[in-house]
Amino acid sequence: MKNFLVSLYYLLPAIIAIILLLLTPIPSAQLTTSENRILLQVHKLLEYPQVLQGWTNMTNFCYLPPSPSLKIVCSNGHITELTIVGNKSSPSSWNSAETLSERFSIDSLFTVLTKLSKLKGLSLVSIGLWGPLPSKINRFWSLEVLNLTSNFIHGEIPSSISSMKSLRSLVLADNQFNGSAPDLRGLATLEELNLGSNNFGPKFPLMAKNLKRINLRNNSLRCQIPPQLLQADKLQQLDISSNEVFGNIPSFLFSLPFLQYLNLAANKLSGSLSSNISCSSALKFVDISHNFLIGILPSCIDSKSSNRTVLYSGNCLSNKSLNNQFPTSKCKKGEAIAVKPPVRSQKEESKTKLALVLGAIGGVLGMAVLLTPLIVFIFRKPKPERTDKKITRHVADKASVRAGHDSQTILGFPPYRIFTSEEIEDATNNFHPSNLIEGSQGKLYKGWLRDGSMVLINRVRLKQKDLLKNSMQNLKVLPYLRHRHLVSIVGHSVITYQDHPQTATTIFIVFEHVSNVTLRDHLTDRRKKEMLKWPQRMAISIGIARGIQFLHTEVAPGIFGNNLKIENILLDNSLNAKVSGYSIPLPSKKDLDSTLDKHVGSTKNAEKEDIYQFGVILLELITGKLITFSSEVEELKDELERGILEAASPMLISATDPSLRGTYAYESLKTAVRITINCLSKVSSNRPSIEDILWNLQYSMQVQESRTSSANPSPKV
């Protein structure tokens, strides 16, 4: 009996495990033959991804063990949840992004998937999907969760998604969507909306009031914070950072009863916050940094008066206890530039009025004829006063580094770091040749930091003591070279090798890694080129201009001679432009081993040379033709110039990239062409300032957006 009890004691865990196994309900019966076949079709349409390796006709899909990469849930012979997470969000090399091949059809994929009639949850993450989201998405009658994060889906969200009444979570972050989001007010059960890191805008989406989490960060919103959010009394998280949202911050945001997280950073918000703001006790995090806010920070969100975290740097707040604030004049000037176009001269205004009077007398037909040459005249008119003011301000501020709103750490950038030699060596695997990107002398390396993030590391060797002294002084500017339209610097390291015969010193500059392809790649790849319609090309142009403006005006002395060319413009996953290869102010001796020290202070015309090079990029975007020789620039420029001067539009249209036709408003095209021609002037002093260029490009975008509702956005002239 004793031996039996001892044996029973040792067998007890196994007996309990067997009983629990028998009591555990079977997740489902075997899938129906049709749904089994659907999964195998999905396997094929996704081009046999690694995560689905081993799927065959004999696979029992309902009993596959769930993992972070794959989850299939079944009920009564039907699939109710399908999650596939790939690894294609990170490129396999510096110049490529992993999308599915040209044979892939997103329409075919969703045609097959919508046959899963009982599907409630669908997550297809980082698997290289590309193309516009099909309108048949609304065939998922029972779908509650849709997650398509980190793919390359472009175009607008189909309006049919508004009829998916069961949706609780809609996550389309880190794609290439653009335009306005559909009206989502009818989705009464929707609790989560995440459209972050796309190109949505300029209007704020219309949303249901039951939302708990809203993420619209890193898009193209150009609007005020809408009063509709006052009705979102269940809202817990709101992130609209890294847009161009302007105007005042409404006080009601801080008192929403359940709001815990509020991120408004890196916008163009202005004015002062009301001293009577009342904060909800639920509010734990507030970020209003890098806007144009003035006045006193109310006690409600003063970080010293509560247990909530409040970030406020990069504004013009006047509390004596606050650090990292700018003079009030800077924010007022920034607000004027962000919200209002430059005021035209009285002469231009009087001519406009005269044209309107003449147009009224001549009737509708006469007005149409007269206004067109008038607009041409106005935008060809030089603006010397604005240019002179910019130059005067630049000279006056030349003695210091001016950290503008975008030069500080913006959302998505880690704090600036000074790296150790061990960290640099670990990141590059001791500068292993497989991590070398540029040249044969080991100039630029891929690296992985200890937190897993990927970076690019540039190695600069110094041999002369005077160069080293100058370099240490110039390193002070590096933490400020951080901007949403630059490949920004995240840190550096200085290592001195004492055992070297001449005591050599090496500077390592660590850059963010941008995980997509160059603008040149997009224009040469037929499929990628289809993503770049006129609105996208204008948005890219504006992004490049903002990066150049930062280098020219927000750092003093300004950084010029930036080697601007189409292969140095990188596009991230949301088609946001980032300027790479720009000049870093280090000593420009020939024996420095640096790929980034180019032409700093080489000529007094370096600023205008940047403008010319930007003009070449604009020319390539408009014509769709890559330029190799300077003679090609003049030929294409002359062709565009003749097109503008002609009384009819066909000549200009014929000079434009054929793949753009039907996607641009004609006046938007003409405005962009005019400023491009001015950038390419042979007389450098006649080239416009970067502020003039940026204003004209923004005006072109405004014209485009005002015509998007037209059935024919390229009207006949």
VOGU-3710 file (C-alpha; in Angstrom, 3 decimals, decimal comma):
1> mknflvslyy> 0,000/0,000/0,000  2,844/2,330/0,862  4,536/1,675/-2,493  1,249/2,347/-4,272  0,851/5,700/-2,571  4,441/6,656/-3,411  3,872/5,745/-7,069  0,599/7,682/-7,075  2,397/10,719/-5,622  4,903/10,753/-8,487
11> llpaiiaiil> 2,245/10,097/-11,127  -0,116/12,771/-9,799  1,213/15,686/-11,988  0,880/13,580/-15,138  -2,648/12,498/-14,182  -3,672/16,113/-13,541  -2,201/17,201/-16,911  -4,166/14,469/-18,725  -7,396/15,460/-16,969  -6,889/19,128/-17,846
21> llltpipsaq> -6,176/18,208/-21,453  -9,369/16,174/-21,624  -11,366/19,014/-20,086  -9,922/21,672/-22,427  -12,424/22,393/-25,226  -11,297/21,717/-28,744  -10,902/25,085/-30,515  -12,936/23,951/-33,463  -13,665/21,116/-35,745  -11,680/20,641/-38,922
31> lttsenrill> -12,014/23,604/-41,285  -14,415/23,357/-44,151  -12,788/22,354/-47,410  -13,453/25,773/-48,919  -11,757/27,704/-46,082  -8,840/25,269/-46,135  -8,469/26,092/-49,824  -8,754/29,844/-49,111  -5,766/29,748/-46,733  -3,676/27,923/-49,319
41> qvhklleypq> -4,645/30,579/-51,883  -3,576/33,299/-49,428  -0,290/31,439/-48,985  0,283/31,620/-52,736  -0,890/35,237/-53,172  1,494/36,371/-50,429  4,283/34,652/-52,389  5,002/31,930/-49,829  6,325/34,034/-46,925  8,700/32,539/-44,387
51> vlqgwtnmtn> 6,151/32,794/-41,595  3,808/30,444/-43,490  6,518/27,957/-44,417  5,379/24,348/-44,486  1,710/24,907/-45,303  0,326/22,038/-47,394  -3,014/20,402/-48,203  -2,509/18,225/-45,136  -2,001/21,134/-42,686  -4,577/21,272/-39,898
61> fcylppspsl> -4,738/25,067/-39,661  -6,958/25,218/-36,585  -4,370/23,370/-34,495  -1,292/25,357/-35,494  0,353/26,665/-32,294  -0,151/30,459/-32,024  2,946/32,669/-32,134  3,702/36,418/-32,420  3,991/35,902/-36,203  1,011/33,659/-36,871
71> kivcsnghit> -2,330/33,122/-35,195  -5,363/31,310/-36,565  -8,490/30,990/-34,448  -11,335/28,734/-35,566  -14,906/28,215/-34,440  -17,424/25,704/-35,776  -15,312/24,960/-38,835  -14,729/28,611/-39,737  -11,789/30,963/-39,273  -12,656/33,838/-36,954
81> eltivgnkss> -9,219/35,390/-36,534  -6,189/35,515/-38,856  -2,926/37,218/-37,918  0,177/37,160/-40,130  3,207/39,255/-39,144  6,157/39,304/-41,560  9,538/41,039/-41,530  9,286/43,213/-44,635  9,018/46,543/-42,813  12,819/46,651/-42,617
91> psswnsaetl> 14,734/46,688/-45,908  17,302/44,021/-46,656  19,766/46,690/-47,739  20,219/50,468/-47,608  18,708/51,155/-51,031  15,768/48,798/-51,142  12,464/48,201/-49,416  10,925/44,755/-49,398  7,540/44,756/-51,050  5,853/41,881/-52,753
101> serfsidslf> 6,695/41,513/-56,440  5,024/43,203/-59,395  2,923/40,069/-59,853  1,191/40,706/-56,520  -2,416/41,913/-56,682  -3,934/43,379/-53,531  -7,344/43,182/-55,209  -6,972/39,420/-55,709  -5,818/38,974/-52,113  -8,863/40,701/-50,635
111> tvltklsklk> -11,193/38,974/-53,080  -10,033/35,695/-51,568  -9,935/36,872/-47,948  -13,472/38,261/-48,001  -14,716/34,708/-48,612  -13,888/33,995/-44,945  -17,459/34,823/-43,981  -17,053/34,531/-40,189  -13,813/36,490/-39,896  -13,806/38,915/-36,953
121> glslvsiglw> -10,114/39,795/-36,736  -7,655/40,329/-39,635  -4,059/41,468/-39,097  -1,620/41,540/-42,043  1,473/43,317/-40,735  4,840/43,950/-42,408  4,311/41,523/-45,281  4,974/43,904/-48,200  1,411/44,577/-49,379  1,219/47,347/-51,978
131> gplpskinrf> -1,447/48,959/-54,125  -4,705/50,776/-53,262  -6,984/49,221/-50,659  -9,925/47,692/-52,607  -13,433/49,007/-51,976  -14,610/45,416/-51,535  -13,131/45,602/-48,037  -16,710/46,145/-46,820  -17,522/42,522/-47,701  -16,094/41,620/-44,280
141> wslevlnlts> -19,546/41,824/-42,715  -18,473/40,626/-39,264  -14,991/42,136/-39,064  -14,222/43,806/-35,732  -10,451/44,302/-35,979  -8,551/45,345/-39,129  -4,783/45,856/-38,793  -2,681/46,490/-41,936  0,299/48,185/-40,240  3,701/48,644/-41,905
151> nfihgeipss> 2,924/47,860/-45,516  3,040/49,974/-48,681  -0,667/50,455/-49,328  -1,300/53,776/-51,078  -4,133/55,955/-52,317  -7,206/56,932/-50,314  -9,089/54,774/-47,850  -12,177/53,574/-49,755  -15,399/55,172/-48,551  -16,964/51,706/-48,363
161> issmkslrsl> -15,133/51,153/-45,080  -17,726/53,465/-43,512  -20,313/50,697/-43,858  -18,365/48,187/-41,725  -20,625/48,637/-38,688  -18,904/45,966/-36,560  -15,445/47,550/-36,603  -13,944/48,164/-33,162  -10,326/48,724/-34,208  -9,007/50,190/-37,485
171> vladnqfngs> -5,206/50,314/-37,672  -3,649/51,407/-40,984  -0,450/52,977/-39,605  2,879/53,158/-41,445  1,581/52,886/-44,977  1,392/55,343/-47,871  -2,250/56,383/-47,690  -3,068/59,966/-48,690  -5,991/62,313/-49,194  -8,865/62,674/-46,773
181> apdlrglatl> -10,106/59,841/-44,600  -13,732/58,813/-45,232  -16,550/59,873/-42,919  -16,364/57,443/-39,996  -19,146/58,940/-37,869  -21,420/56,012/-38,666  -19,064/53,469/-37,054  -20,669/53,587/-33,619  -18,651/50,649/-32,229  -15,237/51,964/-33,352
191> eelnlgsnnf> -12,955/52,398/-30,324  -9,484/52,618/-31,925  -8,419/54,594/-34,999  -4,712/54,531/-35,866  -3,771/56,216/-39,159  -0,315/57,333/-38,015  2,661/57,772/-40,353  0,756/58,176/-43,607  -0,003/61,266/-45,672  -3,591/62,001/-44,675
201> gpkfplmakn> -4,772/65,589/-44,871  -5,308/68,419/-44,931  -8,640/68,038/-43,125  -9,216/66,342/-39,778  -11,160/63,084/-40,202  -14,824/62,931/-39,206  -15,083/60,320/-36,456  -17,573/58,624/-34,166  -17,821/59,949/-30,625  -17,213/56,558/-28,960
211> lkrinlrnns> -13,532/56,416/-29,892  -11,104/55,684/-27,070  -7,802/55,868/-28,960  -6,980/58,217/-31,881  -3,534/58,264/-33,517  -3,032/60,621/-36,471  0,625/61,435/-35,857  3,047/62,117/-38,703  0,536/62,943/-41,422  -0,268/66,052/-43,486
221> lrcqippqll> -3,049/67,606/-41,425  -3,274/71,376/-42,067  -6,281/72,448/-40,033  -7,413/73,519/-36,594  -8,275/71,116/-33,795  -11,956/70,416/-34,515  -14,733/71,023/-31,964  -16,046/67,508/-32,700  -13,506/66,200/-30,180  -15,586/67,828/-27,438
231> qadklqqldi> -18,107/65,024/-27,993  -15,440/62,315/-27,596  -16,149/61,889/-23,905  -14,714/58,339/-23,864  -11,369/59,335/-25,401  -8,325/57,993/-23,553  -5,474/58,674/-26,002  -5,071/61,425/-28,623  -1,916/61,795/-30,728  -1,895/64,336/-33,582
241> ssnevfgnip> 1,818/65,172/-33,309  4,114/65,892/-36,270  1,514/67,519/-38,502  0,817/71,163/-39,374  -2,188/71,678/-37,144  -2,530/75,402/-36,421  -4,595/77,800/-34,324  -5,302/77,758/-30,598  -5,445/74,682/-28,389  -9,060/74,396/-27,186
251> sflfslpflq> -9,311/74,239/-23,392  -11,799/71,374/-23,432  -9,102/68,909/-24,510  -7,506/68,967/-21,071  -10,778/68,287/-19,254  -12,044/65,289/-21,241  -12,999/62,913/-18,414  -11,057/59,799/-19,478  -8,178/61,336/-21,482  -4,845/59,984/-20,228
261> ylnlaankls> -2,438/60,734/-23,097  -2,426/63,974/-25,154  0,305/64,568/-27,750  0,170/67,792/-29,806  3,930/68,145/-30,378  5,631/69,379/-33,549  2,689/71,287/-35,018  2,009/74,975/-35,689  -0,296/75,585/-32,729  -0,199/79,176/-31,516
271> gslssniscs> -1,631/81,698/-29,089  -1,750/81,410/-25,325  -3,354/78,782/-23,151  -6,231/79,922/-20,967  -5,304/80,395/-17,321  -8,645/78,825/-16,408  -7,881/75,443/-17,963  -9,261/72,589/-15,901  -7,507/69,243/-16,198  -9,117/65,861/-15,750
281> salkfvdish> -7,630/63,760/-12,983  -7,096/61,010/-15,574  -4,629/63,101/-17,613  -1,112/61,690/-17,080  0,866/62,801/-20,148  0,801/66,058/-22,145  3,220/67,027/-24,935  2,777/70,517/-26,415  6,445/70,977/-27,352  7,707/72,531/-30,589
291> nfligilpsc> 4,762/74,735/-31,439  4,302/78,535/-31,428  2,686/78,870/-28,000  3,114/82,083/-25,998  2,087/83,395/-22,587  2,042/81,578/-19,270  1,846/77,814/-18,888  -1,313/77,274/-16,806  -0,933/75,654/-13,397  -3,216/72,836/-14,538
301> idskssnrtv> -0,476/71,454/-16,780  2,535/72,782/-14,917  4,639/69,677/-14,378  5,579/70,864/-10,884  2,004/71,054/-9,671  0,860/67,515/-10,345  2,012/63,982/-10,965  1,485/64,225/-14,708  4,305/64,472/-17,272  4,247/67,676/-19,328
311> lysgnclsnk> 6,622/68,424/-22,219  6,668/72,041/-23,404  10,123/72,873/-24,879  10,501/74,703/-28,183  7,715/77,254/-27,594  7,752/80,890/-26,424  6,190/80,420/-22,987  7,141/83,121/-20,510  7,152/81,250/-17,165  10,468/82,067/-15,509
321> slnnqfptsk> 10,901/78,474/-14,395  10,625/77,011/-17,917  13,681/76,129/-19,976  14,217/75,820/-23,730  11,844/78,624/-24,712  12,242/81,201/-27,495  11,439/84,919/-27,599  7,763/85,700/-28,195  8,612/87,448/-31,468  9,920/84,201/-32,937
331> ckkgeaiavk> 6,633/82,375/-32,307  4,525/85,229/-33,680  6,640/85,300/-36,815  6,451/81,504/-37,118  2,679/81,618/-36,693  2,340/84,175/-39,488  4,444/82,081/-41,856  2,640/78,854/-40,975  -0,922/80,122/-41,334  -0,886/83,043/-43,735
341> ppvrsqkees> 0,708/83,432/-47,186  2,990/86,459/-47,707  1,118/89,691/-48,383  1,423/90,797/-51,965  2,412/94,332/-52,823  -0,145/97,144/-53,300  0,779/97,286/-56,948  -0,062/93,615/-57,396  -3,325/94,020/-55,447  -4,415/96,992/-57,553
351> ktklalvlga> -3,765/95,076/-60,744  -5,836/92,196/-59,447  -8,741/94,512/-58,674  -8,467/96,141/-62,097  -8,563/92,748/-63,757  -11,676/91,790/-61,823  -13,444/95,009/-62,879  -12,510/94,481/-66,508  -13,596/90,872/-66,239  -17,001/91,890/-64,875
361> iggvlgmavl> -17,492/94,364/-67,742  -16,432/91,857/-70,324  -18,611/89,106/-68,900  -17,717/85,632/-67,767  -15,811/84,761/-70,936  -13,773/87,960/-70,834  -12,884/87,411/-67,184  -11,578/83,937/-67,880  -9,401/85,280/-70,689  -8,024/88,209/-68,681
371> ltplivfifr> -7,353/86,516/-65,361  -5,055/83,864/-66,776  -2,315/86,245/-68,040  -2,768/88,332/-64,878  -1,975/85,369/-62,643  1,061/84,582/-64,815  2,259/88,160/-64,369  1,796/88,153/-60,599  3,764/84,972/-60,003  6,567/85,968/-62,337
381> kpkpertdkk> 6,968/89,163/-60,361  10,156/89,112/-58,241  9,939/89,735/-54,479  13,213/91,514/-53,647  11,996/92,929/-50,332  11,360/89,510/-48,799  14,670/88,196/-50,048  16,591/91,171/-48,652  14,966/90,789/-45,262  15,948/87,145/-45,123
391> itrhvadkas> 19,567/87,960/-45,956  19,706/90,748/-43,365  18,355/88,466/-40,649  20,792/85,737/-41,583  23,793/88,061/-41,269  22,564/89,475/-37,968  22,189/86,013/-36,413  25,294/84,503/-37,919  27,232/84,261/-34,680  25,172/81,539/-33,053
401> vraghdsqti> 23,306/78,298/-33,614  19,576/79,010/-33,674  17,634/75,954/-32,607  14,284/76,377/-34,353  11,158/74,442/-33,506  12,093/71,558/-35,754  15,760/71,515/-34,794  15,025/70,176/-31,335  14,321/66,534/-30,655  11,037/65,838/-32,439
411> lgfppyrift> 8,722/62,938/-31,915  10,327/59,711/-33,077  13,918/60,749/-32,374  15,709/59,404/-29,308  17,621/61,895/-27,121  20,941/62,963/-28,624  23,762/60,747/-27,356  27,528/60,713/-27,007  28,499/57,140/-27,871  31,438/55,221/-26,460
421> seeiedatnn> 34,013/53,503/-28,665  32,676/50,116/-27,522  29,151/51,034/-28,629  30,387/52,113/-32,067  32,413/48,928/-32,505  29,521/46,739/-31,347  27,099/48,531/-33,667  29,236/47,908/-36,760  30,500/44,472/-35,709  33,943/46,038/-35,444
431> fhpsnliegs> 33,500/47,686/-38,876  32,919/44,402/-40,624  33,175/44,759/-44,441  29,631/43,408/-44,853  28,341/46,580/-43,177  30,218/48,907/-45,523  27,883/50,906/-47,753  29,919/53,500/-49,635  33,261/53,275/-51,387  36,243/51,014/-50,777
441> qgklykgwlr> 37,836/53,026/-47,962  35,219/52,305/-45,282  33,393/55,623/-45,143  29,817/54,771/-44,240  28,635/51,757/-42,244  25,359/50,187/-41,320  25,050/49,623/-37,602  22,659/48,265/-34,990  22,480/49,842/-31,551  21,965/47,765/-28,432
451> dgsmvlinrv> 18,261/48,585/-28,376  17,922/46,984/-31,834  17,503/50,199/-33,825  19,394/50,530/-37,094  21,679/53,513/-37,787  24,257/54,726/-40,283  27,724/55,617/-39,010  30,092/57,963/-40,841  33,767/57,805/-39,908  35,876/60,986/-40,100
461> rlkqkdllkn> 39,606/60,703/-39,449  41,587/63,733/-38,278  45,362/63,902/-38,256  46,281/67,542/-37,637  45,961/69,208/-34,236  44,493/72,427/-35,624  41,873/70,441/-37,511  41,003/68,569/-34,338  40,534/71,831/-32,412  38,234/73,236/-35,098
471> smqnlkvlpy> 36,314/69,962/-35,262  35,604/69,966/-31,535  34,132/73,454/-31,899  32,017/72,441/-34,888  30,681/69,358/-33,114  28,484/71,696/-31,062  26,156/72,074/-34,044  25,532/68,334/-34,482  22,742/67,960/-31,855  20,750/70,618/-33,725
481> lrhrhlvsiv> 20,814/68,832/-37,086  17,536/67,038/-36,392  14,553/67,725/-38,606  11,712/65,682/-40,035  12,988/66,379/-43,580  16,669/65,608/-42,945  18,397/62,302/-42,364  19,040/63,482/-38,837  21,960/62,967/-36,489  21,250/60,938/-33,352
491> ghsvityqdh> 24,701/61,167/-31,776  28,467/61,099/-32,213  31,642/59,713/-30,720  35,198/61,092/-30,593  37,987/58,554/-30,187  41,688/59,451/-29,887  44,265/56,753/-30,491  47,260/57,691/-28,316  49,422/54,851/-29,604  49,198/56,236/-33,142
501> pqtattifiv> 52,482/57,868/-34,309  50,654/61,213/-34,791  47,967/60,768/-32,104  45,150/60,247/-34,612  41,578/61,147/-33,735  38,430/59,737/-35,339  34,957/61,257/-35,181  31,999/58,948/-35,678  28,721/60,620/-36,678  25,635/58,471/-36,088
511> fehvsnvtlr> 22,621/59,076/-38,365  19,071/57,812/-38,236  18,259/55,040/-40,679  15,497/55,747/-43,193  13,866/52,488/-44,224  12,855/52,998/-47,802  14,297/53,956/-51,174  15,563/57,105/-52,850  13,466/59,462/-54,915  15,499/58,366/-57,926
521> dhltdrrkke> 14,500/54,737/-57,301  10,840/55,733/-57,223  11,073/57,546/-60,547  12,899/54,681/-62,266  10,760/51,815/-60,967  7,486/51,598/-62,903  5,433/50,294/-59,989  6,842/52,744/-57,446  6,428/55,583/-59,922  2,692/54,908/-59,975
531> mlkwpqrmai> 2,587/55,981/-56,315  3,995/59,401/-57,208  1,060/61,267/-58,684  1,027/65,068/-58,702  -0,111/65,596/-55,072  2,568/63,206/-53,811  5,279/64,910/-55,887  4,237/68,311/-54,592  4,304/67,034/-50,992  7,793/65,600/-51,590
541> sigiargiqf> 8,964/68,913/-53,108  7,662/70,845/-50,107  9,421/68,422/-47,764  12,748/68,873/-49,560  12,301/72,659/-49,487  11,685/72,580/-45,744  14,840/70,530/-45,207  16,861/73,039/-47,256  15,242/75,969/-45,455  16,307/74,479/-42,126
551> lhtevapgif> 19,922/74,123/-43,299  20,003/77,638/-44,770  18,233/79,619/-42,058  17,885/77,708/-38,784  21,590/77,044/-38,224  24,105/79,883/-38,192  26,273/80,190/-40,038  23,951/78,620/-42,585  24,874/75,269/-44,096  25,208/75,500/-47,877
561> gnnlkienil> 26,787/73,457/-50,668  24,622/70,483/-49,754  25,133/68,317/-52,831  21,412/68,209/-53,556  20,559/65,547/-56,091  17,732/63,147/-56,599  19,632/60,092/-55,333  20,294/61,924/-52,049  16,576/62,389/-51,354  15,254/59,463/-49,347
571> ldnslnakvs> 11,578/58,635/-48,923  10,409/56,960/-45,741  7,498/54,537/-45,504  5,029/57,427/-45,727  6,754/59,030/-48,741  8,067/61,832/-46,529  11,179/63,334/-48,100  14,447/63,390/-46,157  17,588/65,133/-47,432  20,741/63,055/-47,020
581> gysiplpskk> 24,350/63,760/-47,924  24,122/67,374/-46,750  27,222/69,235/-45,576  28,329/68,943/-41,998  30,502/71,864/-40,814  33,784/70,037/-40,264  37,221/71,227/-41,527  37,360/70,799/-45,284  40,906/69,517/-45,781  41,376/67,030/-48,573
591> dldstldkhv> 42,959/64,458/-46,276  39,781/64,146/-44,163  38,125/60,807/-44,724  34,531/62,096/-44,821  31,775/61,626/-47,367  29,650/64,362/-45,853  32,066/67,309/-45,691  31,305/68,863/-49,065  31,934/72,412/-50,175  31,398/74,108/-46,768
601> gstknaeked> 32,261/77,732/-47,391  33,818/76,850/-50,742  32,197/79,756/-52,603  30,033/82,720/-51,715  27,462/81,411/-54,202  26,952/78,115/-52,382  23,446/79,128/-51,300  22,364/79,857/-54,874  24,036/76,651/-56,035  21,747/74,741/-53,652
611> iyqfgville> 18,770/76,543/-55,210  19,910/75,533/-58,709  20,361/71,903/-57,656  16,904/71,890/-56,078  15,569/73,281/-59,356  17,056/70,261/-61,138  15,228/67,935/-58,725  11,963/69,801/-59,369  12,592/69,507/-63,099  13,005/65,747/-62,763
621> litgklitfs> 9,813/65,453/-60,710  7,794/67,445/-63,249  9,112/65,783/-66,398  9,742/62,312/-64,971  13,140/62,326/-66,702  16,407/61,767/-64,843  19,092/64,280/-65,764  22,712/63,305/-66,346  24,178/66,245/-68,278  23,805/70,011/-67,827
631> seveelkdel> 22,692/70,334/-71,441  19,621/68,251/-70,607  18,670/70,766/-67,921  18,593/73,606/-70,438  16,653/71,577/-72,989  13,929/70,555/-70,538  13,816/74,017/-68,988  13,369/75,651/-72,410  10,592/73,198/-73,256  8,705/74,055/-70,051
641> ergileaasp> 9,270/77,771/-70,589  7,824/77,623/-74,095  4,860/75,685/-72,707  4,073/78,449/-70,203  4,365/81,216/-72,783  2,059/79,485/-75,243  -1,556/80,610/-75,260  -2,779/77,015/-75,046  -1,809/74,260/-72,621  -0,944/71,224/-74,828
651> mlisatdpsl> 2,749/72,135/-75,138  3,197/72,329/-71,358  1,207/69,160/-70,813  3,295/67,301/-73,396  6,472/68,316/-71,548  5,150/66,866/-68,288  5,586/63,262/-67,147  2,799/61,316/-68,940  2,092/59,293/-65,786  0,910/62,516/-64,085
661> rgtyayeslk> -1,875/63,295/-66,516  -5,280/63,556/-64,957  -3,822/64,005/-61,462  -2,953/67,718/-61,396  -4,817/70,996/-61,500  -3,407/72,936/-64,431  -2,757/76,108/-62,393  -0,967/74,035/-59,765  1,314/72,649/-62,455  2,007/76,113/-63,913
671> tavritincl> 2,911/77,548/-60,503  5,397/74,736/-59,861  6,876/75,084/-63,343  7,389/78,849/-62,929  9,336/78,530/-59,676  11,370/75,671/-61,172  12,388/77,852/-64,128  13,387/80,644/-61,733  15,553/78,232/-59,715  17,412/77,286/-62,908
681> skvssnrpsi> 18,283/80,849/-63,903  21,796/81,118/-65,341  22,304/84,317/-63,344  22,647/83,120/-59,748  21,479/86,421/-58,249  18,144/85,990/-60,051  17,440/82,681/-58,346  14,799/82,899/-55,603  15,396/82,363/-51,908  14,297/79,110/-50,338
691> edilwnlqys> 11,445/80,989/-48,605  10,130/82,171/-51,993  10,337/78,641/-53,347  8,558/77,156/-50,352  5,744/79,707/-50,539  5,158/79,046/-54,248  5,160/75,268/-53,738  2,683/75,596/-50,880  0,482/77,825/-53,032  0,638/75,211/-55,796
701> mqvqesrtss> -0,493/72,589/-53,295  -3,365/74,808/-52,133  -4,531/75,234/-55,729  -4,317/71,481/-56,209  -6,343/70,751/-53,090  -9,028/73,251/-54,097  -9,525/71,364/-57,375  -9,526/67,796/-56,070  -13,304/67,643/-56,127  -13,369/68,483/-59,834
711> anpspkv> -14,084/65,674/-62,264  -11,429/67,066/-64,573  -8,479/68,417/-62,579  -6,601/69,397/-65,720  -8,956/71,831/-67,424  -8,556/72,938/-70,984  -7,297/76,476/-71,578
//
